[in-house]
Amino acid sequence: MELEAMYQKLGVSPRVYAYGQRVLERLRGRFEEIDQTAEYNQGKVLAAMQENRLAANHFAATTGYGYDDEGRDNLERIYAGVFHTEAALVRPQITCGTHALAVALSANLLPGDELLSPVGAPYDTLEEVIGIRESTCSLKEYGVTYAQADLLPGGGFNFDAIRAAINGRTKLITIQRSKGYATRPTFSVAQIGELIAFCRSVKPDVKIMVDNCYGEFVETAEPSDVGADLVVGSLIKNPGGGLAPIGGYICGTKACVDRCAYRLSAPGLGQEVGANLGLMPALYQGFFLAPTVTAGALKGAIFAANLYEPLGFPCVPGAAEDRHDIIQAVTLGSREAMVAFCKGIQAAAPVDSYVTPEPWAMPGYDSEVIMAAGAFVQGSSIELSADGPIRPPYAVYFQGGLTWQHAKLGILLSLQKLTDAGLVSADYDS
């Protein structure tokens, strides 16, 4: 068969390919549902672009201060339209998702305020932003305290603990939608809405921010549709569609977004400054493609769980579970298995496919991290990638793939490397 021969050329054995095809046959119906969601979200993005009269002049490059940058300003109106918010801040000057979150937090918290996470510990890189791990310029250093309500053992919200944690100094509540480097469930938009409603029933004036990284366009609604004051993410994840070379977004109420703009630039300047540096075509077109690209990555995540779970590797989400982000956690049980998995992902890359990923002390993390990513945009996790901290339970976090076909190849090659290393004990020939 011609297609099977191509997979063999790319390093996938007939045995692994045949197993993957059997798994794929069971997923046709779920993939159709994902395509329907993508179609709806494509319409949502298109409508916002049309309503804001996107034109060729909006692609013009600006430099220097960026005063009167209509392309930049219109992109922000389009983001606000898609996320159904009063305002948006979408800038290449926001370097990553952690930077966007740091801007939003530091802009909307003052000395003496308290930040509350009702969903357990935050993602590793936010620990230094908050001051859980000591760091220069952390929120803690500026007099902002932090409180946390851990999730219940099954991953649900502990409403009694949340109620007890909310107090007179609780100014902002941060909800991390995706799992990060944890094996808890990702929260659906409906679950986030339930949590927001509960927090507001305890303290009506509290501000609520959602870290939306990896979740954009997975559902037809976003956290801003269920009451979030701020929704924050990275352009080198879902909304950049693989074309954005840098950037982040903050969508929300005008009052909160204005503060973020002042924090990003300077008081009195806000959104008036910040040249687009010729990036507008990539940011606009990437956002246009984002629903389809996200759908491909989502198919890859579901395929990975259905490939690995029957072989005895615990997966979060499970093979049959609903999806609310593009990340697939696979618990591999050993350092060696994590390395083998990541070697397969790297071998499937269009860029640096010949490189061997090795664990290293990555800035912002308290343990060694292994990362596999041969991407057109460095660090882009909407492109095919896998990473994870080298610590028990030795879970690897797979995400991305600008096309479903590329995601499929990467997953099959990861299984091939595990098989070649003798790290798969289950028989998958039948």
C-alpha positions as a Markdown table, in Angstrom:
| # | Residue | x | y | z |
|---|---|---|---|---|
| 1 | Met | 0.0 | 0.0 | 0.0 |
| 2 | Glu | 1.4 | 3.4 | -1.0 |
| 3 | Leu | 0.5 | 5.2 | 2.2 |
| 4 | Glu | 1.9 | 2.4 | 4.4 |
| 5 | Ala | 5.2 | 2.5 | 2.4 |
| 6 | Met | 5.4 | 6.3 | 3.0 |
| 7 | Tyr | 5.1 | 5.7 | 6.8 |
| 8 | Gln | 7.8 | 3.0 | 6.6 |
| 9 | Lys | 10.1 | 5.5 | 4.9 |
| 10 | Leu | 9.4 | 7.9 | 7.8 |
| 11 | Gly | 10.3 | 5.3 | 10.3 |
| 12 | Val | 7.0 | 3.6 | 11.3 |
| 13 | Ser | 7.0 | -0.2 | 11.1 |
| 14 | Pro | 4.1 | -2.1 | 9.5 |
| 15 | Arg | 3.2 | -3.4 | 12.9 |
| 16 | Val | 2.9 | 0.0 | 14.5 |
| 17 | Tyr | 1.1 | 1.4 | 11.5 |
| 18 | Ala | -1.5 | -1.4 | 11.4 |
| 19 | Tyr | -2.2 | -0.9 | 15.1 |
| 20 | Gly | -2.7 | 2.8 | 14.5 |
| 21 | Gln | -5.1 | 2.2 | 11.7 |
| 22 | Arg | -7.2 | -0.1 | 13.9 |
| 23 | Val | -7.3 | 2.6 | 16.5 |
| 24 | Leu | -8.2 | 5.3 | 14.0 |
| 25 | Glu | -11.2 | 3.4 | 12.6 |
| 26 | Arg | -12.9 | 3.7 | 16.0 |
| 27 | Leu | -12.5 | 7.4 | 16.1 |
| 28 | Arg | -14.3 | 8.5 | 12.9 |
| 29 | Gly | -17.4 | 9.7 | 14.7 |
| 30 | Arg | -15.5 | 11.7 | 17.3 |
| 31 | Phe | -13.5 | 13.4 | 14.6 |
| 32 | Glu | -16.6 | 14.5 | 12.8 |
| 33 | Glu | -17.8 | 16.2 | 16.0 |
| 34 | Ile | -14.5 | 18.0 | 16.2 |
| 35 | Asp | -14.9 | 19.2 | 12.6 |
| 36 | Gln | -18.3 | 20.6 | 13.4 |
| 37 | Thr | -16.9 | 22.6 | 16.4 |
| 38 | Ala | -14.1 | 23.9 | 14.1 |
| 39 | Glu | -16.7 | 24.9 | 11.5 |
| 40 | Tyr | -18.7 | 26.9 | 14.1 |
| 41 | Asn | -15.5 | 28.6 | 15.4 |
| 42 | Gln | -14.4 | 29.4 | 11.9 |
| 43 | Gly | -17.6 | 31.2 | 11.4 |
| 44 | Lys | -17.2 | 33.1 | 14.6 |
| 45 | Val | -13.7 | 34.4 | 13.6 |
| 46 | Leu | -14.8 | 35.2 | 10.1 |
| 47 | Ala | -17.8 | 37.1 | 11.4 |
| 48 | Ala | -15.6 | 39.2 | 13.6 |
| 49 | Met | -13.2 | 40.0 | 10.8 |
| 50 | Gln | -16.1 | 41.0 | 8.5 |
| 51 | Glu | -17.9 | 43.1 | 11.2 |
| 52 | Asn | -14.6 | 45.0 | 11.8 |
| 53 | Arg | -14.1 | 45.6 | 8.0 |
| 54 | Leu | -10.7 | 43.9 | 7.8 |
| 55 | Ala | -8.9 | 45.3 | 4.8 |
| 56 | Ala | -5.5 | 45.1 | 3.1 |
| 57 | Asn | -4.3 | 48.4 | 4.7 |
| 58 | His | -4.5 | 46.7 | 8.1 |
| 59 | Phe | -1.5 | 44.6 | 7.2 |
| 60 | Ala | 0.8 | 47.6 | 6.9 |
| 61 | Ala | 3.9 | 47.5 | 9.1 |
| 62 | Thr | 4.6 | 50.2 | 11.7 |
| 63 | Thr | 7.7 | 51.0 | 13.7 |
| 64 | Gly | 8.8 | 53.2 | 16.5 |
| 65 | Tyr | 6.0 | 54.3 | 18.9 |
| 66 | Gly | 3.3 | 52.8 | 16.7 |
| 67 | Tyr | 0.9 | 55.7 | 17.2 |
| 68 | Asp | -2.3 | 55.4 | 15.2 |
| 69 | Asp | -1.6 | 51.7 | 14.2 |
| 70 | Glu | -5.0 | 50.8 | 12.8 |
| 71 | Gly | -3.9 | 47.3 | 11.9 |
| 72 | Arg | -3.0 | 46.6 | 15.5 |
| 73 | Asp | -6.1 | 48.3 | 16.9 |
| 74 | Asn | -8.4 | 46.4 | 14.5 |
| 75 | Leu | -6.8 | 43.1 | 15.5 |
| 76 | Glu | -7.7 | 43.8 | 19.1 |
| 77 | Arg | -11.3 | 44.7 | 18.1 |
| 78 | Ile | -11.5 | 41.4 | 16.3 |
| 79 | Tyr | -10.2 | 39.4 | 19.3 |
| 80 | Ala | -12.7 | 41.2 | 21.5 |
| 81 | Gly | -15.4 | 40.3 | 19.1 |
| 82 | Val | -14.5 | 36.6 | 19.0 |
| 83 | Phe | -14.2 | 36.4 | 22.8 |
| 84 | His | -17.3 | 38.6 | 23.4 |
| 85 | Thr | -15.4 | 41.1 | 25.6 |
| 86 | Glu | -15.3 | 44.8 | 26.0 |
| 87 | Ala | -11.7 | 45.1 | 25.1 |
| 88 | Ala | -8.5 | 43.2 | 24.1 |
| 89 | Leu | -4.8 | 43.6 | 24.3 |
| 90 | Val | -3.0 | 41.6 | 21.5 |
| 91 | Arg | 0.6 | 42.4 | 21.2 |
| 92 | Pro | 3.9 | 41.0 | 19.9 |
| 93 | Gln | 5.5 | 42.8 | 22.8 |
| 94 | Ile | 3.9 | 40.1 | 25.1 |
| 95 | Thr | 6.6 | 37.5 | 24.8 |
| 96 | Cys | 4.8 | 34.3 | 26.0 |
| 97 | Gly | 1.8 | 33.0 | 28.0 |
| 98 | Thr | 3.6 | 33.4 | 31.3 |
| 99 | His | 4.4 | 37.1 | 30.4 |
| 100 | Ala | 0.7 | 37.7 | 29.5 |
| 101 | Leu | -0.4 | 36.2 | 32.8 |
| 102 | Ala | 2.2 | 38.2 | 34.8 |
| 103 | Val | 1.0 | 41.4 | 33.1 |
| 104 | Ala | -2.6 | 40.7 | 33.9 |
| 105 | Leu | -1.9 | 39.8 | 37.5 |
| 106 | Ser | 0.5 | 42.6 | 38.3 |
| 107 | Ala | -1.8 | 45.1 | 36.6 |
| 108 | Asn | -4.9 | 44.1 | 38.6 |
| 109 | Leu | -3.4 | 43.4 | 42.1 |
| 110 | Leu | -2.1 | 46.1 | 44.5 |
| 111 | Pro | 0.0 | 45.8 | 47.7 |
| 112 | Gly | -2.2 | 44.3 | 50.4 |
| 113 | Asp | -4.4 | 42.4 | 48.0 |
| 114 | Glu | -4.6 | 38.6 | 47.9 |
| 115 | Leu | -4.6 | 36.3 | 44.9 |
| 116 | Leu | -6.6 | 33.1 | 45.2 |
| 117 | Ser | -6.2 | 29.9 | 43.1 |
| 118 | Pro | -9.3 | 27.7 | 43.7 |
| 119 | Val | -7.9 | 24.9 | 41.4 |
| 120 | Gly | -4.8 | 23.9 | 43.3 |
| 121 | Ala | -1.2 | 24.8 | 42.5 |
| 122 | Pro | -0.5 | 26.9 | 39.4 |
| 123 | Tyr | 1.7 | 26.0 | 36.4 |
| 124 | Asp | 5.4 | 25.8 | 37.3 |
| 125 | Thr | 6.4 | 29.0 | 35.6 |
| 126 | Leu | 3.8 | 31.0 | 37.6 |
| 127 | Glu | 5.4 | 30.0 | 40.9 |
| 128 | Glu | 8.1 | 32.6 | 40.6 |
| 129 | Val | 5.6 | 35.2 | 39.3 |
| 130 | Ile | 3.5 | 34.8 | 42.4 |
| 131 | Gly | 6.4 | 34.2 | 44.8 |
| 132 | Ile | 5.6 | 30.6 | 45.8 |
| 133 | Arg | 9.3 | 30.2 | 44.8 |
| 134 | Glu | 11.2 | 33.2 | 45.8 |
| 135 | Ser | 12.0 | 35.5 | 42.9 |
| 136 | Thr | 13.0 | 39.1 | 42.3 |
| 137 | Cys | 9.9 | 41.2 | 41.3 |
| 138 | Ser | 7.4 | 38.6 | 42.3 |
| 139 | Leu | 3.9 | 39.6 | 43.4 |
| 140 | Lys | 5.0 | 38.5 | 46.9 |
| 141 | Glu | 7.9 | 41.0 | 46.8 |
| 142 | Tyr | 5.4 | 43.8 | 46.1 |
| 143 | Gly | 3.1 | 42.9 | 49.0 |
| 144 | Val | 0.5 | 40.7 | 47.3 |
| 145 | Thr | -0.3 | 37.5 | 49.2 |
| 146 | Tyr | -1.4 | 34.2 | 47.8 |
| 147 | Ala | -3.9 | 31.6 | 48.9 |
| 148 | Gln | -4.9 | 28.3 | 47.4 |
| 149 | Ala | -7.8 | 25.8 | 47.6 |
| 150 | Asp | -6.8 | 22.4 | 46.5 |
| 151 | Leu | -9.0 | 20.2 | 44.3 |
| 152 | Leu | -10.8 | 17.2 | 45.7 |
| 153 | Pro | -9.1 | 13.8 | 45.1 |
| 154 | Gly | -11.2 | 13.2 | 42.0 |
| 155 | Gly | -10.3 | 16.6 | 40.5 |
| 156 | Gly | -13.5 | 18.4 | 41.4 |
| 157 | Phe | -13.8 | 21.8 | 43.1 |
| 158 | Asn | -13.7 | 21.9 | 46.9 |
| 159 | Phe | -16.4 | 24.5 | 47.4 |
| 160 | Asp | -16.1 | 24.5 | 51.2 |
| 161 | Ala | -12.4 | 25.2 | 51.0 |
| 162 | Ile | -12.9 | 27.9 | 48.4 |
| 163 | Arg | -15.5 | 29.6 | 50.5 |
| 164 | Ala | -13.2 | 29.5 | 53.5 |
| 165 | Ala | -10.3 | 31.0 | 51.5 |
| 166 | Ile | -12.2 | 34.0 | 50.1 |
| 167 | Asn | -11.8 | 37.0 | 52.5 |
| 168 | Gly | -11.8 | 40.7 | 52.5 |
| 169 | Arg | -8.4 | 41.0 | 50.9 |
| 170 | Thr | -9.2 | 38.5 | 48.0 |
| 171 | Lys | -9.0 | 40.8 | 45.0 |
| 172 | Leu | -8.5 | 38.4 | 42.1 |
| 173 | Ile | -9.2 | 34.7 | 41.6 |
| 174 | Thr | -7.1 | 32.9 | 39.0 |
| 175 | Ile | -8.4 | 29.8 | 37.3 |
| 176 | Gln | -6.0 | 27.6 | 35.2 |
| 177 | Arg | -8.1 | 25.9 | 32.6 |
| 178 | Ser | -5.6 | 23.4 | 31.4 |
| 179 | Lys | -3.8 | 20.8 | 33.5 |
| 180 | Gly | -0.2 | 22.1 | 33.2 |
| 181 | Tyr | 2.3 | 19.6 | 34.4 |
| 182 | Ala | -0.3 | 17.8 | 36.5 |
| 183 | Thr | -2.5 | 14.8 | 35.9 |
| 184 | Arg | -5.8 | 16.5 | 36.9 |
| 185 | Pro | -8.6 | 17.0 | 34.4 |
| 186 | Thr | -8.8 | 20.1 | 32.3 |
| 187 | Phe | -11.9 | 22.1 | 33.1 |
| 188 | Ser | -14.7 | 22.6 | 30.6 |
| 189 | Val | -16.1 | 26.1 | 29.9 |
| 190 | Ala | -19.3 | 25.0 | 31.7 |
| 191 | Gln | -17.3 | 23.9 | 34.8 |
| 192 | Ile | -15.4 | 27.2 | 34.8 |
| 193 | Gly | -18.8 | 29.0 | 34.6 |
| 194 | Glu | -20.0 | 27.1 | 37.6 |
| 195 | Leu | -16.9 | 28.0 | 39.6 |
| 196 | Ile | -17.1 | 31.7 | 38.6 |
| 197 | Ala | -20.8 | 31.8 | 39.7 |
| 198 | Phe | -19.9 | 30.2 | 43.1 |
| 199 | Cys | -17.0 | 32.6 | 43.7 |
| 200 | Arg | -19.2 | 35.6 | 42.9 |
| 201 | Ser | -21.9 | 34.3 | 45.2 |
| 202 | Val | -19.4 | 34.5 | 48.0 |
| 203 | Lys | -17.8 | 37.8 | 46.9 |
| 204 | Pro | -19.7 | 39.6 | 44.1 |
| 205 | Asp | -17.0 | 42.2 | 43.4 |
| 206 | Val | -14.1 | 39.8 | 43.1 |
| 207 | Lys | -12.2 | 39.9 | 39.7 |
| 208 | Ile | -11.7 | 36.5 | 38.0 |
| 209 | Met | -9.0 | 35.7 | 35.5 |
| 210 | Val | -8.8 | 32.5 | 33.4 |
| 211 | Asp | -5.5 | 31.2 | 32.0 |
| 212 | Asn | -6.9 | 30.0 | 28.7 |
| 213 | Cys | -3.7 | 28.5 | 27.3 |
| 214 | Tyr | -4.3 | 25.4 | 25.1 |
| 215 | Gly | -8.1 | 25.7 | 25.4 |
| 216 | Glu | -9.0 | 28.3 | 22.7 |
| 217 | Phe | -11.4 | 27.0 | 20.1 |
| 218 | Val | -11.6 | 23.5 | 21.6 |
| 219 | Glu | -15.3 | 24.3 | 22.5 |
| 220 | Thr | -17.7 | 26.7 | 20.9 |
| 221 | Ala | -17.7 | 29.0 | 24.0 |
| 222 | Glu | -14.8 | 30.6 | 25.8 |
| 223 | Pro | -14.5 | 31.4 | 29.6 |
| 224 | Ser | -15.3 | 35.1 | 28.8 |
| 225 | Asp | -18.8 | 33.8 | 27.8 |
| 226 | Val | -19.4 | 32.5 | 31.3 |
| 227 | Gly | -18.3 | 35.6 | 33.4 |
| 228 | Ala | -14.5 | 35.8 | 33.4 |
| 229 | Asp | -13.2 | 39.4 | 33.7 |
| 230 | Leu | -10.0 | 38.4 | 32.0 |
| 231 | Val | -9.1 | 35.6 | 29.6 |
| 232 | Val | -5.4 | 35.3 | 28.9 |
| 233 | Gly | -3.3 | 33.2 | 26.5 |
| 234 | Ser | -0.3 | 32.9 | 24.1 |
| 235 | Leu | -0.3 | 33.4 | 20.4 |
| 236 | Ile | 2.2 | 30.6 | 19.8 |
| 237 | Lys | -0.4 | 28.2 | 21.1 |
| 238 | Asn | -4.0 | 27.8 | 19.7 |
| 239 | Pro | -5.0 | 31.3 | 18.6 |
| 240 | Gly | -1.8 | 32.0 | 16.6 |
| 241 | Gly | -2.7 | 29.1 | 14.2 |
| 242 | Gly | 1.0 | 28.2 | 13.9 |
| 243 | Leu | 1.8 | 31.5 | 12.0 |
| 244 | Ala | 2.2 | 33.9 | 14.8 |
| 245 | Pro | 5.9 | 34.1 | 15.6 |
| 246 | Ile | 5.4 | 35.7 | 19.1 |
| 247 | Gly | 2.8 | 37.4 | 21.1 |
| 248 | Gly | 0.0 | 37.1 | 23.7 |
| 249 | Tyr | -3.5 | 38.3 | 24.3 |
| 250 | Ile | -5.6 | 39.5 | 27.2 |
| 251 | Cys | -9.3 | 39.9 | 26.6 |
| 252 | Gly | -11.8 | 41.2 | 29.1 |
| 253 | Thr | -13.5 | 44.2 | 30.7 |
| 254 | Lys | -12.3 | 47.6 | 29.5 |
| 255 | Ala | -11.3 | 48.5 | 33.1 |
| 256 | Cys | -9.1 | 45.4 | 33.5 |
| 257 | Val | -7.6 | 45.5 | 30.0 |
| 258 | Asp | -6.8 | 49.2 | 30.4 |
| 259 | Arg | -4.7 | 48.4 | 33.5 |
| 260 | Cys | -3.0 | 45.6 | 31.6 |
| 261 | Ala | -2.0 | 48.0 | 28.8 |
| 262 | Tyr | -0.6 | 50.5 | 31.3 |
| 263 | Arg | 1.4 | 47.8 | 33.0 |
| 264 | Leu | 2.7 | 46.5 | 29.6 |
| 265 | Ser | 3.8 | 49.9 | 28.4 |
| 266 | Ala | 3.6 | 52.7 | 30.9 |
| 267 | Pro | 1.0 | 54.7 | 32.8 |
| 268 | Gly | -0.5 | 57.3 | 30.5 |
| 269 | Leu | 0.6 | 55.5 | 27.4 |
| 270 | Gly | -1.3 | 52.2 | 27.5 |
| 271 | Gln | -2.5 | 50.9 | 24.2 |
| 272 | Glu | -1.5 | 54.0 | 22.3 |
| 273 | Val | 2.1 | 52.7 | 21.8 |
| 274 | Gly | 3.5 | 49.4 | 20.5 |
| 275 | Ala | 4.4 | 49.1 | 16.8 |
| 276 | Asn | 3.4 | 45.9 | 15.0 |
| 277 | Leu | 6.8 | 45.5 | 13.3 |
| 278 | Gly | 5.3 | 44.0 | 10.2 |
| 279 | Leu | 3.7 | 41.0 | 12.0 |
| 280 | Met | 0.1 | 41.8 | 11.2 |
| 281 | Pro | -0.4 | 39.4 | 8.2 |
| 282 | Ala | 0.9 | 36.5 | 10.4 |
| 283 | Leu | -1.3 | 37.5 | 13.4 |
| 284 | Tyr | -4.4 | 38.0 | 11.3 |
| 285 | Gln | -4.0 | 34.9 | 9.1 |
| 286 | Gly | -2.9 | 32.7 | 12.1 |
| 287 | Phe | -6.1 | 33.7 | 14.0 |
| 288 | Phe | -8.2 | 32.9 | 10.9 |
| 289 | Leu | -6.6 | 29.4 | 10.7 |
| 290 | Ala | -6.7 | 28.8 | 14.4 |
| 291 | Pro | -10.0 | 26.9 | 14.6 |
| 292 | Thr | -8.9 | 24.4 | 11.9 |
| 293 | Val | -5.4 | 24.0 | 13.3 |
| 294 | Thr | -6.8 | 23.5 | 16.8 |
| 295 | Ala | -9.1 | 20.8 | 15.5 |
| 296 | Gly | -6.1 | 18.9 | 14.0 |
| 297 | Ala | -4.2 | 19.1 | 17.3 |
| 298 | Leu | -7.3 | 17.9 | 19.2 |
| 299 | Lys | -7.6 | 14.8 | 16.9 |
| 300 | Gly | -4.0 | 14.1 | 17.6 |
| 301 | Ala | -4.6 | 14.2 | 21.4 |
| 302 | Ile | -7.5 | 11.8 | 21.2 |
| 303 | Phe | -5.6 | 9.5 | 18.9 |
| 304 | Ala | -2.7 | 9.4 | 21.4 |
| 305 | Ala | -4.9 | 8.4 | 24.3 |
| 306 | Asn | -6.6 | 5.7 | 22.3 |
| 307 | Leu | -3.3 | 4.4 | 21.1 |
| 308 | Tyr | -1.6 | 4.3 | 24.5 |
| 309 | Glu | -4.3 | 3.5 | 27.0 |
| 310 | Pro | -4.9 | 0.0 | 25.8 |
| 311 | Leu | -1.2 | -0.7 | 26.1 |
| 312 | Gly | -1.4 | 0.0 | 29.9 |
| 313 | Phe | -0.2 | 3.6 | 30.0 |
| 314 | Pro | -2.6 | 5.8 | 32.0 |
| 315 | Cys | -3.8 | 8.8 | 30.1 |
| 316 | Val | -5.3 | 12.1 | 31.2 |
| 317 | Pro | -7.8 | 12.7 | 29.7 |
| 318 | Gly | -8.8 | 9.1 | 29.3 |
| 319 | Ala | -9.4 | 7.6 | 25.8 |
| 320 | Ala | -13.1 | 8.0 | 26.0 |
| 321 | Glu | -13.3 | 11.3 | 27.9 |
| 322 | Asp | -14.5 | 14.7 | 26.5 |
| 323 | Arg | -11.8 | 17.2 | 25.7 |
| 324 | His | -11.4 | 20.8 | 26.8 |
| 325 | Asp | -7.8 | 21.5 | 25.7 |
| 326 | Ile | -5.3 | 20.1 | 23.3 |
| 327 | Ile | -2.9 | 18.5 | 25.8 |
| 328 | Gln | -2.7 | 14.8 | 26.3 |
| 329 | Ala | -0.8 | 13.5 | 29.3 |
| 330 | Val | 0.6 | 10.0 | 29.1 |
| 331 | Thr | 2.1 | 8.5 | 32.2 |
| 332 | Leu | 5.0 | 6.4 | 31.0 |
| 333 | Gly | 6.4 | 5.3 | 34.4 |
| 334 | Ser | 10.1 | 5.9 | 33.8 |
| 335 | Arg | 12.7 | 8.4 | 32.7 |
| 336 | Glu | 13.8 | 6.0 | 29.9 |
| 337 | Ala | 10.2 | 5.8 | 28.5 |
| 338 | Met | 9.9 | 9.6 | 28.6 |
| 339 | Val | 13.1 | 10.0 | 26.6 |
| 340 | Ala | 12.0 | 7.4 | 24.1 |
| 341 | Phe | 8.6 | 9.0 | 23.6 |
| 342 | Cys | 10.2 | 12.4 | 23.0 |
| 343 | Lys | 12.7 | 10.9 | 20.6 |
| 344 | Gly | 9.8 | 9.8 | 18.5 |
| 345 | Ile | 8.2 | 13.2 | 18.5 |
| 346 | Gln | 11.5 | 14.8 | 17.6 |
| 347 | Ala | 12.1 | 12.3 | 14.8 |
| 348 | Ala | 8.7 | 13.3 | 13.2 |
| 349 | Ala | 9.6 | 17.0 | 13.1 |
| 350 | Pro | 10.1 | 19.0 | 9.9 |
| 351 | Val | 12.8 | 21.0 | 11.7 |
| 352 | Asp | 15.7 | 19.5 | 13.7 |
| 353 | Ser | 14.4 | 16.0 | 13.2 |
| 354 | Tyr | 18.0 | 14.7 | 13.6 |
| 355 | Val | 18.4 | 16.1 | 17.1 |
| 356 | Thr | 18.2 | 13.9 | 20.2 |
| 357 | Pro | 16.1 | 15.5 | 23.0 |
| 358 | Glu | 17.8 | 15.3 | 26.4 |
| 359 | Pro | 16.5 | 16.4 | 29.9 |
| 360 | Trp | 17.9 | 19.8 | 31.1 |
| 361 | Ala | 17.5 | 22.4 | 33.8 |
| 362 | Met | 15.1 | 24.7 | 32.0 |
| 363 | Pro | 14.6 | 28.2 | 33.5 |
| 364 | Gly | 11.5 | 28.6 | 35.6 |
| 365 | Tyr | 11.2 | 24.9 | 36.6 |
| 366 | Asp | 12.3 | 23.1 | 39.8 |
| 367 | Ser | 13.3 | 19.8 | 38.1 |
| 368 | Glu | 14.8 | 18.7 | 34.8 |
| 369 | Val | 12.5 | 19.0 | 31.8 |
| 370 | Ile | 12.7 | 17.1 | 28.5 |
| 371 | Met | 11.2 | 18.8 | 25.5 |
| 372 | Ala | 10.8 | 17.6 | 21.9 |
| 373 | Ala | 9.9 | 20.2 | 19.4 |
| 374 | Gly | 11.2 | 20.7 | 15.9 |
| 375 | Ala | 9.1 | 23.8 | 15.1 |
| 376 | Phe | 9.0 | 26.6 | 12.6 |
| 377 | Val | 8.4 | 28.9 | 15.6 |
| 378 | Gln | 10.7 | 28.2 | 18.5 |
| 379 | Gly | 8.7 | 27.0 | 21.5 |
| 380 | Ser | 5.4 | 26.9 | 19.6 |
| 381 | Ser | 3.2 | 24.3 | 21.3 |
| 382 | Ile | 0.5 | 24.4 | 18.7 |
| 383 | Glu | 3.1 | 22.7 | 16.6 |
| 384 | Leu | 3.9 | 19.1 | 17.2 |
| 385 | Ser | 5.7 | 18.9 | 20.6 |
| 386 | Ala | 6.0 | 16.9 | 23.8 |
| 387 | Asp | 7.5 | 17.8 | 27.1 |
| 388 | Gly | 7.4 | 17.0 | 30.8 |
| 389 | Pro | 9.4 | 17.3 | 34.0 |
| 390 | Ile | 11.6 | 14.3 | 34.8 |
| 391 | Arg | 9.9 | 13.4 | 38.1 |
| 392 | Pro | 7.3 | 10.8 | 39.2 |
| 393 | Pro | 4.9 | 9.7 | 37.8 |
| 394 | Tyr | 7.0 | 10.4 | 34.7 |
| 395 | Ala | 4.2 | 11.8 | 32.6 |
| 396 | Val | 4.8 | 13.3 | 29.2 |
| 397 | Tyr | 2.6 | 16.0 | 27.8 |
| 398 | Phe | 1.9 | 15.8 | 24.1 |
| 399 | Gln | 0.3 | 18.6 | 22.2 |
| 400 | Gly | 0.0 | 20.2 | 18.8 |
| 401 | Gly | 0.5 | 19.4 | 15.2 |
| 402 | Leu | -0.3 | 22.0 | 12.6 |
| 403 | Thr | -2.1 | 19.3 | 10.7 |
| 404 | Trp | -3.8 | 16.2 | 11.9 |
| 405 | Gln | -1.7 | 14.1 | 9.6 |
| 406 | His | 1.5 | 15.4 | 11.2 |
| 407 | Ala | 0.2 | 14.7 | 14.7 |
| 408 | Lys | -0.6 | 11.2 | 13.7 |
| 409 | Leu | 2.9 | 10.6 | 12.4 |
| 410 | Gly | 4.4 | 11.9 | 15.6 |
| 411 | Ile | 2.3 | 9.7 | 17.8 |
| 412 | Leu | 3.1 | 6.6 | 15.8 |
| 413 | Leu | 6.8 | 7.4 | 15.9 |
| 414 | Ser | 6.7 | 7.8 | 19.7 |
| 415 | Leu | 5.2 | 4.3 | 20.0 |
| 416 | Gln | 7.8 | 3.0 | 17.5 |
| 417 | Lys | 10.7 | 4.3 | 19.7 |
| 418 | Leu | 9.1 | 2.8 | 22.9 |
| 419 | Thr | 8.7 | -0.5 | 21.1 |
| 420 | Asp | 12.2 | -0.5 | 19.7 |
| 421 | Ala | 13.6 | 0.2 | 23.2 |
| 422 | Gly | 11.6 | -2.8 | 24.7 |
| 423 | Leu | 9.5 | -0.5 | 26.9 |
| 424 | Val | 6.0 | -1.7 | 25.7 |
| 425 | Ser | 5.0 | -4.9 | 27.4 |
| 426 | Ala | 1.5 | -5.2 | 25.9 |
| 427 | Asp | 0.8 | -7.1 | 22.7 |
| 428 | Tyr | -0.9 | -4.9 | 20.1 |
| 429 | Asp | -0.7 | -7.2 | 17.1 |
| 430 | Ser | -4.3 | -8.6 | 17.4 |
